[in-house]
Every structure is written in structure tokens, then in C-alpha cells.
Amino acid sequence: MHRRDLIKAGLLSGAAVTTGFRTSEAAVADTRRHYELRNYELRSDVSSTGLRNFYKDALLPAYGRAGAGAVGLFTPETGFPSQSLLALIEYPSMAAVQSVNEKVEADQEFMTAQRTFETGADLPYVRYDARLMRAFSSVPAVEVPPGPASRPARVFELRTYEARSATALERKIAMFNEAEIGLFRSIDMTPVFFGENLFGTRLPSLTYMLTFEDMTARYKAWGVFGAHPEWKRINSDPKYAANGSVTVTNVAYLRPLPFSPIR
């Protein structure tokens, strides 16, 4: 199936049957961004340089011309197979997921580059999987960390939580929106994005990303967080309790590629 038809038939129709965010989230649905997170399974026998150059020289400019938002390219240090490349693509809305990709596919400069890339030497990846997310109301768009492009690369932490029920996930999202993200900010745990996974595997679930100056800062911040009285209050608040558990199922540490706009 063609990519835009897949989006039209699957993503847009499927959005109506996801758990959603009840009244408080629905009220800001038109302002929240949507995110695509791709995980490329790289080949060990072919250099990934071609894929990186394709993103830098063709895909990033094409998504910019098509009206996409922030884009980040990362290699994992932990949490994914070492032969991986992750791409985060921000869209202004659910409708833009379709419209941006249609514009990319109509972009002759990009299509020429894609044909050259795909008909050259062996492709450097086996395949990729993807998930589509909707931003939380309290962090409605990707927050690109400030600083010059020449600064040393930060550490990015990507975390996925899976829930046993829609209610459990909804209450965990409320905990983030109403209290936990504010606590993160107060102790230099810098948010990049927070999203409910709408499409992908192992639903219901959520994914979010934080960034730190380095691993030392990361461990220090999480230590402060775990011992913080505000976290203990939030974590014991009965309004966030629900039947069915929410479990951290993946924690990955990522490094941005040198040309990644998010770095």
C-alpha cells in the first residue's frame, strides 16, 4: 500500500478508537503536535554512511520544505541494538502527517535523490519500524534544547511505559501533565517531548524523551528526583492510582548525529 494511503486508511481512521485524553486533553487537541519515531535496523555488512547522508542532504531539507516540525537523528548507546538509527519527526497536526508526506512524495528534488539512494549500492538498512504519537497537553510540541550547534552533544534518554489498561495509562498521563513534568523541569531534567503512542506495537503505552548535559548529570538528576518529597507525594496520590499497572519497559540512551537539528 502507498504510504499516504496507509496513513489515510490506518492512521486517520485508527485515531478515533484510541483511548485519548478525555476532556482536558480533547480541549487542546488542535494545538498538540504529532510525532513519528522511526527505528532503522541497520545492516552490519554495509556502512550506514549512505543513510546518514540521505537524511542530511535529502530527507531533512524535503521535510523542511513540506512543513514538518523539528527532526532529530540519533544513534543508541543502550536500549536498542547497536546497529540502529532513530529518527524523530514532528508534525503540526494529525492531518499534517498525511499532507507533509504527500508533499515530500511530490518533491522532485527529493524523489530524484531517493531513486539514486535506493538504486545505488546495497541499502544500509534491512527495514524500519515506526510509531505515531500525540503530544501531551503540557508539552504540546518538541522542545529543542537551546545552544549552538557546535556545542558538545548531549545525552538523550528515551523512555517507554506500557499500561495494562487504558485507564491506567490515562492516569499516568495525568500524573505527568499535572505534576511530574513540572518536577522534572525544576531539577534540570529537560523535556524534549512526551507522547501517547497512538499506533505501533504494545499498546496502550507512552514514550517520552529527556536530555542531560552528560551521563553524570543524568544520574545525579534521577537521584534527586527519586528522593524528592514532591515525587513521593505525587506517587502516593490516590487520584493517579488505577487498576492495572504501568511499567517502564524500555530505557535507551541516545546520541544525536552531528547534523541533527535536535542536539
Helices and strands as residue ranges (DSSP letters): H 3-6, I 7-12, H 13-14, G 15-17, H 22-26, E 34-42, H 49-54, I 55-59, H 60-66, E 71-78, E 84-91, H 94-105, H 108-118, E 125-135, E 155-163, H 166-175, I 176-180, H 181-186, E 190-199, E 205-212, H 215-227, H 229-235, G 238-240, E 246-256
